[in-house]
């Protein structure tokens, strides 16, 4: 085991003056936490800056708030902002090995702080971090295998994106674009097609001490409801006694969960496949409980995804903490074709989802390597 500071140099970002932040691409881009994973920035800096904070394409960066992502930057000339740091390996360390090892280590740190609303990675924590680092030949071998697997996963991800495009194209073919409703289908406002249920925000709302790694009721957090549905890598639970104190926000099978604060518009369908019987939403979500004689859940989800593109632009632009209030959802028009046509579309989506599962299957023998 070696300390991170023994195998690489850590450069922490500079506190650039926010008064000089601009959207003018004539100036150099400024790397903020949200930019690390995607590899590009839409914020630029018009002021003077120290040259030592100028990045090169391929530099290894870590975002130090929220999700602790590590990724390679994708262009020359960007500026290293505060709460982002750069790792530069020393002789004897494979940089790709370090990237994979750090990705695993950062995930463990995230899990340790799972009950904290906003997570912060401190310089002190990075400085004391220890990693398993074998000799260079073993590092090279591990990095090569994991890089190949990463490339395969990337190909599979692109296949999934094409399948998502197929679903959207089929929807438009059958029902038209929900933003313009070219087929003049009848519409109903959301409150006519579903019940919108928010979570309990009263005095009994759980605090940090109420959460456990295992217990009676899963209490959803922001990472559990993603753009691809539910994800249960990081779970928080509350006791049966605490669950009884809460009045609203308990899921029943067939409910749809929608995120309404921060990351807007992630949807997850609570079907029989979800392995938790007792589930509650947190205060940044709502439950959409469909009136099934009017609208099919799968049909609704696909339509709402397309509507959200326009909704986000109108509501969330420029907001530090974008929100989608129930009062706004009450006014959203939903196209309502014949229920049987909706069900036929849902059957098509089910077949596409099976293809998605096949696309993610990789028939390859994977050796386990220690990166910790």
C-alpha positions, -999 to 999 in steps of 0.1 A, spaced: 0 0 0 13 35 -9 1 69 -1 -13 88 -30 11 116 -24 40 92 -28 30 82 -63 17 115 -78 16 152 -73 -17 169 -65 -24 204 -78 -55 220 -63 -75 245 -83 -73 283 -81 -100 305 -66 -109 324 -98 -129 356 -94 -166 348 -102 -171 384 -114 -150 375 -145 -171 344 -153 -186 347 -188 -204 327 -215 -182 342 -242 -161 314 -258 -135 339 -269 -120 334 -234 -105 303 -219 -129 277 -204 -130 273 -167 -133 238 -153 -160 235 -126 -169 204 -107 -198 196 -130 -175 197 -160 -150 170 -149 -169 140 -160 -181 153 -193 -147 168 -202 -158 203 -214 -170 236 -199 -195 262 -210 -182 287 -185 -153 310 -195 -130 334 -177 -123 369 -189 -98 379 -162 -61 375 -156 -49 341 -143 -17 323 -133 -2 302 -161 4 272 -138 -34 266 -137 -37 261 -175 -46 225 -183 -36 202 -212 -57 177 -230 -55 143 -211 -48 158 -177 -63 137 -149 -88 157 -128 -109 150 -97 -141 168 -88 -141 174 -50 -178 180 -42 -210 160 -48 -199 130 -69 -162 124 -66 -155 118 -103 -121 113 -118 -117 117 -156 -93 130 -183 -98 165 -195 -105 167 -233 -89 200 -245 -59 223 -241 -61 257 -225 -88 253 -198 -83 267 -163 -82 246 -131 -108 261 -108 -112 256 -70 -127 223 -58 -111 205 -87 -76 190 -85 -52 176 -110 -31 144 -105 3 141 -121 20 107 -117 56 102 -108 80 78 -124 71 41 -117 33 47 -118 11 39 -148 -14 68 -151 -42 47 -164 -37 23 -134 -39 53 -111 -72 64 -128 -89 31 -123 -75 27 -87 -87 62 -78 -121 56 -93 -126 27 -70 -111 45 -40 -133 76 -45 -164 54 -47 -155 40 -13 -152 75 1 -186 84 -13 -202 54 3 -187 63 37 -204 97 34 -237 83 20 -259 100 46 -245 135 39 -266 157 17 -237 174 0 -204 156 1 -170 173 2 -137 157 -5 -109 174 15 -73 179 6 -65 162 40 -84 131 29 -66 129 -4 -32 134 12 -38 105 36 -54 82 10 -35 49 5 -37 27 -26 -26 -8 -36 2 -3 -61 19 -34 -75 51 -32 -96 50 -13 -129 46 -44 -151 16 -55 -131 2 -20 -133 6 -20 -171 -12 -53 -173 -41 -43 -152 -45 -9 -170 -45 -26 -204 -72 -51 -195 -94 -25 -178 -90 -1 -207 -102 -28 -231 -132 -35 -209 -139 2 -207 -139 4 -245 -163 -25 -247 -187 -8 -222 -185 24 -242 -196 5 -274 -224 -11 -255 -235 23 -241 -237 37 -276 -258 7 -286 -282 16 -258 -284 52 -269 -295 40 -304 -322 18 -288 -334 48 -268 -336 67 -301 -356 38 -316 -381 41 -288 -385 78 -293 -389 74 -330 -416 48 -326 -435 70 -302 -434 99 -327 -444 76 -355 -475 64 -335 -485 95 -316 -466 125 -330 -444 150 -312 -460 158 -278 -447 193 -279 -468 201 -310 -494 173 -311 -496 172 -349 -522 144 -349 -545 166 -327 -549 139 -301 -571 148 -271 -552 160 -241 -556 161 -204 -537 180 -178 -515 159 -155 -539 160 -125 -565 143 -147 -542 114 -156 -523 109 -124 -521 117 -87 -490 138 -78 -478 129 -43 -450 147 -26 -430 134 4 -434 142 40 -415 174 49 -428 179 84 -411 177 118 -406 139 115 -385 141 83 -354 119 88 -321 135 99 -287 120 95 -289 99 127 -321 82 115 -303 66 85 -289 31 85 -271 9 60 -298 -18 65 -332 -15 80 -370 -16 73 -377 11 47 -355 23 18 -354 61 18 -346 72 -17 -317 96 -23 -308 116 -54 -285 88 -67 -312 62 -65 -333 79 -93 -312 83 -124 -318 91 -160 -318 54 -166 -342 45 -138 -335 32 -103 -299 26 -91 -293 10 -57 -255 12 -54 -259 36 -24 -289 30 -2 -302 46 30 -328 30 52 -350 41 81 -365 20 109 -401 7 110 -408 31 138 -395 61 118 -415 50 88 -447 50 108 -441 86 118 -442 98 82 -475 106 66 -468 109 29 -444 96 2 -447 58 5 -445 39 -29 -468 13 -41 -461 -10 -71 -467 8 -104 -458 42 -91 -434 65 -110 -408 85 -91 -398 119 -106 -370 141 -93 -381 177 -89 -351 195 -74 -315 198 -84 -313 172 -111 -348 176 -127 -367 150 -146 -352 117 -137 -379 90 -138 -380 55 -123 -407 30 -125 -415 10 -92 -423 -24 -107 -423 -59 -92 -387 -62 -103 -375 -36 -77 -362 -57 -47 -375 -35 -19 -410 -38 -4 -410 -6 16 -398 25 -2 -402 62 5 -392 93 -15 -372 122 -2 -382 158 -3 -366 164 -38 -390 139 -55 -427 133 -62 -447 101 -68 -468 100 -100 -496 75 -95 -513 68 -128 -550 65 -135 -545 33 -155 -578 34 -173 -567 66 -189 -529 63 -193 -503 35 -194 -472 41 -172 -447 32 -199 -464 53 -225 -465 82 -200 -428 79 -191 -417 81 -228 -440 111 -235 -429 129 -203 -392 125 -212 -398 144 -244 -419 171 -227 -391 176 -201 -367 189 -227 -389 220 -231 -400 221 -195 -364 223 -182 -355 251 -206 -385 272 -194 -382 265 -157 -347 256 -147 -326 279 -168 -304 302 -147 -315 287 -114 -288 277 -89 -312 250 -76 -337 243 -104 -371 231 -92 -402 216 -108 -431 225 -85 -463 206 -84 -481 238 -94 -463 237 -127 -468 200 -133 -506 206 -128 -506 226 -160 -487 202 -183 -509 187 -211 -506 150 -218 -517 135 -251 -542 107 -245 -547 83 -274 -567 51 -272 -555 30 -242 -551 0 -264 -526 18 -286 -507 29 -255 -505 -7 -244 -492 -18 -278 -465 9 -275 -456 -3 -240 -452 -39 -254 -428 -25 -280 -408 -8 -253 -406 -40 -233 -390 -57 -263 -365 -29 -267 -356 -32 -230 -348 -68 -236 -325 -58 -264 -309 -33 -240 -302 -61 -216 -286 -82 -244 -265 -52 -254 -250 -49 -219 -240 -86 -218 -203 -90 -224 -192 -126 -230 -156 -123 -218 -136 -138 -190 -126 -110 -166 -97 -115 -142 -100 -98 -109 -73 -74 -100 -67 -57 -67 -67 -19 -71 -70 -11 -34 
